């Protein structure tokens, strides 16, 4: 039961972040989105992934690994959209 709560929470968090990234992509702009948000998320998710693996906590290891990937995607989208905005 404890792991079920963890996995359910993980799914909610990942879906929430994925939805935000989708909205940012569809909007075609990253205006108002700080690059530091993704830099911080990358650093924190990397640290938490390592920490979770060392503790053998698979719920947090998977969640933080997915959050690390979402930070990379979000950062890439932000950088691409800001670069395109400067060209216009």
N, C-alpha and C positions, 0 to 999 in steps of 0.2 A: 504493500500500500504506500509506503514511504517513497519508493522509486516511482510509482505511478504519479504521485503529486509532482515530483521533480520533472518527469518527462512531460507531463501536461503543461507545466509552467514553461518548460523549454520550448515547446511547440508554440505556445502563445507569444512568447518573446520573439522567436524567429519569424513568425507570421507577421507580427507587428512591424518589425524592422524591414522585412521583405516588401510589405505594402508601402512603406514610406519610400523605399528605394524605387519601387515601381512608379509611384506618383511623381517623384523627382525626374525620372526618365521620361515619362509621358508629358510632363510640363515643358520639357525642353530647356529648362533653365535651372540654374543653381543659385540664383540671386538670393542673397540672405543666408546661404548655407556656408558655414565656416569650414575651411579646410582643416582647421585644428580639431574640429569634431571628429573627423576620421583619423587624424594622426593620434589623438588621444585614445580612440577606440582601438586602433591597431596595437598600440602599446599595451593597453590594459588587457585586451583579449589575448595577446601573445603571452603575457605574464600569467593570466588566469588559466590559459590552456596548459602551460607547463606545470603550474601549481596543481591543477586538477589531475593531470597525468601522474605526477609524483605521489599524489594521495590515492591514486587508482579510483577516482570518483568519475565514473563514465558519464553520468548525466551532465556534470559540469564540463567535462572534457569535450564532449560532443557539442554541447551548447556553445561553449567559448570558441571552438574551432569554426563552427558555422558563423558566429558573430565576427570572427577574424576575416572570414571570406566575405561577409557582407560589408565590412569596413573597406576591404580592397575594392569591391565593386562600387560602393558609394564614392570612394575617393576617385576612382577612375572616371565615373560619370561626372562628378563635380569638376574635375580638372578639364575634361573634354568640353563640357558646356561653358566653362569660364573662358577657355581658349577660343571657342567659337564665338562667344560674345565679344571678345576683344577684336576679332577679325572683322566684325560687322561695323 
